[in-house]
Amino acid sequence: MRIDVVTIFPDYLAPLELSLAGKAREKGLIDIRVHDLRQWAHDKHRTVDDTPYGGGAGMVMKPEPWGEAFDALISTGANDERPTVVFTTPSGQPFSQAVARELATRERIVFACGRYEGIDQRVLDEVATRCEVREISLGDYVLNGGEVAALAITEAVVRLVPGFMGNAESLVEESHEDGLLEYPVYTKPASWRGHEVPPVLLSGDHGAIAGWRRDQAVRRTAERRPDLVHPSVLIDDVDIRPVQAGDAGELFVLQRACWVQEEHDNPGVRIPALHETLDELRAWIARDTVLVARSAGRLVGAVRASLDGESWEVGRLMVAPDVAGRGLGRTLLERIEALAPAEAATYALFTGAGSARNQKMYKKAGYRLRGEIAPGVVRMTKAIRRP
Ligand SMILES: C[S@@+](CC[C@H](N)C(=O)[O-])C[C@H]1O[C@@H](n2cnc3c(N)ncnc32)[C@H](O)[C@@H]1O
């Protein structure tokens, strides 16, 4: 990758000469060139700014030096030899890991670092007729110039260029790569000034460690950046209560989302939860015993049951796919079982013959398979034991 930076303060880019560029250059991965914009200003004082048309405070960067800079840096050859030109500006697209990933695929990037009140708009318009133009902001604040932004963007992009990082795996687990912040990290010693490393990290149990890290990443993200994940993914404070008529709409949507996987796992089986109407759902929530689970206000789970003879028929046990696998299904099952009336002698439910995950959960909860009661549908039961 080749990176050109155009600035009136080339010394500001000196850090690029240090670790980053040094390492990448040694490996032959990156070619970074810094250019002084004033070499393309031809008056005695090498002037690059002038007063704004229309009046107002400050100065604006003149188009002519920038025009010549781009004439020198944009090849007139084939499209794929043309750079992506990044104008750093507080009114640009917010910079993010996703934008960094995108820029890391480019062969050439030219950074245009603004100063004063910015660059004459016609420069951006004219360059856009010749190559891809991106206006990128480092964040919602105003810097004195674009150099710091160019440095930050370069650093984030270059470490994604294949071959730059010694251990490419460390990129995969980083903050923002999977939409989550990274879990906390620890190194030796295991005990330091009375602060201990979480015991799970010393356990050698790779499954438990992966689970703990995932949980910490979700927890951190929900607490610190609710704009990235909904706080409902922290199901610690889940509120389980009887359904109300007003829950019908959300329940209808949740049900549709939850049974799509079932349909996939049980090809050819018609799944009522995916086909019934909102009115049909309203009818059974009015008739059956139904519990709903809410976390941070959001409906994340539900279950229903009704008595048929001596059988407490449990059904529609659902957990939102993004909070599945955290024990909420099991909790809902226990809560609905606890509501079985005195005349019930058995808990019973149906699930898909191909729904291996569900069956595993029900078996762990004490249910036994009683065989296929319709093509692709199995029945499971458990005797009710009362003290
Ligand atoms: C003082 S700023 C100009 C701010 C401009 N008058 C405005 O309000 O948008 C000068 C230069 O700093 C750079 N700059 C300032 N804040 C930035 C940010 N958040 N992200 C990227 N570049 C920034 C831009 O290159 C800009 O042209």
Ligand as a Chemical Component Dictionary entry (heavy atoms), coordinates in Angstrom:
data_LIG
# 
_chem_comp.id                   LIG 
_chem_comp.type                 NON-POLYMER 
_chem_comp.pdbx_formal_charge   0 
_chem_comp.three_letter_code    LIG 
# 
loop_
_chem_comp_atom.comp_id 
_chem_comp_atom.atom_id 
_chem_comp_atom.alt_atom_id 
_chem_comp_atom.type_symbol 
_chem_comp_atom.charge 
_chem_comp_atom.model_Cartn_x 
_chem_comp_atom.model_Cartn_y 
_chem_comp_atom.model_Cartn_z 
_chem_comp_atom.pdbx_ordinal 
LIG C1  C1  C 0  -10.041 24.271 12.519 1  
LIG S1  S1  S 1  -10.484 22.930 11.497 2  
LIG C2  C2  C 0  -11.735 23.612 10.494 3  
LIG C3  C3  C 0  -13.056 23.389 11.061 4  
LIG C4  C4  C 0  -14.153 23.897 10.146 5  
LIG N1  N1  N 0  -14.231 25.293 10.149 6  
LIG C5  C5  C 0  -15.483 23.325 10.627 7  
LIG O1  O1  O 0  -16.096 23.918 11.486 8  
LIG O2  O2  O -1 -15.842 22.231 10.158 9  
LIG C6  C6  C 0  -9.135  22.811 10.388 10 
LIG C7  C7  C 0  -8.909  21.437 9.794  11 
LIG O3  O3  O 0  -8.681  20.517 10.832 12 
LIG C8  C8  C 0  -9.086  19.242 10.389 13 
LIG N2  N2  N 0  -10.014 18.722 11.421 14 
LIG C9  C9  C 0  -10.523 19.381 12.463 15 
LIG N3  N3  N 0  -11.312 18.606 13.196 16 
LIG C10 C10 C 0  -11.304 17.385 12.626 17 
LIG C11 C11 C 0  -11.944 16.162 12.916 18 
LIG N4  N4  N 0  -12.765 16.005 13.947 19 
LIG N5  N5  N 0  -11.706 15.116 12.103 20 
LIG C12 C12 C 0  -10.887 15.232 11.030 21 
LIG N6  N6  N 0  -10.262 16.378 10.706 22 
LIG C13 C13 C 0  -10.460 17.458 11.488 23 
LIG C14 C14 C 0  -9.746  19.385 9.056  24 
LIG O4  O4  O 0  -8.814  19.008 8.069  25 
LIG C15 C15 C 0  -10.040 20.873 8.985  26 
LIG O5  O5  O 0  -10.055 21.344 7.687  27 
# 
loop_
_chem_comp_bond.comp_id 
_chem_comp_bond.atom_id_1 
_chem_comp_bond.atom_id_2 
_chem_comp_bond.value_order 
_chem_comp_bond.pdbx_ordinal 
LIG C1  S1  SING 1  
LIG S1  C2  SING 2  
LIG S1  C6  SING 3  
LIG C2  C3  SING 4  
LIG C3  C4  SING 5  
LIG C4  N1  SING 6  
LIG C4  C5  SING 7  
LIG C5  O1  DOUB 8  
LIG C5  O2  SING 9  
LIG C6  C7  SING 10 
LIG C7  O3  SING 11 
LIG C7  C15 SING 12 
LIG O3  C8  SING 13 
LIG C8  N2  SING 14 
LIG C8  C14 SING 15 
LIG N2  C9  SING 16 
LIG N2  C13 SING 17 
LIG C9  N3  DOUB 18 
LIG N3  C10 SING 19 
LIG C10 C11 SING 20 
LIG C10 C13 DOUB 21 
LIG C11 N4  SING 22 
LIG C11 N5  DOUB 23 
LIG N5  C12 SING 24 
LIG C12 N6  DOUB 25 
LIG N6  C13 SING 26 
LIG C14 O4  SING 27 
LIG C14 C15 SING 28 
LIG C15 O5  SING 29 
# 
